[in-house]
Amino acid sequence: MKATWNLPDGRAVTADVTEGQSLMEAAVTLGIPHVTGDCGGNLACATCHVCVDAAWLTQTGTACDFEDAMLDATEAERRPTSRLSCQIRMAPDLDGIVVQVPAP
């Protein structure tokens, strides 16, 4: 399954992501800039902030209350489509997902 990270400098990185793997884990493995996942995906930081492309909002669902609160602590400005990528796990219905990595 594929995911694409659109970077602040205009580049895009598309890669295979294993089912069940979070987009944060995949981004860290790939060295995607500005996605560091300092807490290891434990929903204890906001260093894996991404903005989900509008076409994928239904499939990714909504942030839980705790994630919603953590999104208020992101380095980049929070947007209506902001999510923590540690909370988005790859599944067949997300094949082709596109996210924007906001500039810090």
Secondary structure, 3 states (H helix, E strand, C coil): CEEEEECCCCCEEEEECCCCCEHHHHHHHHCCCCCCCCCCCCCCCCCCEEEECHHHHHHHCCCCHHHHHHHCCCCCCCCCCEEEHHHCECCHHHCCEEEECCCC
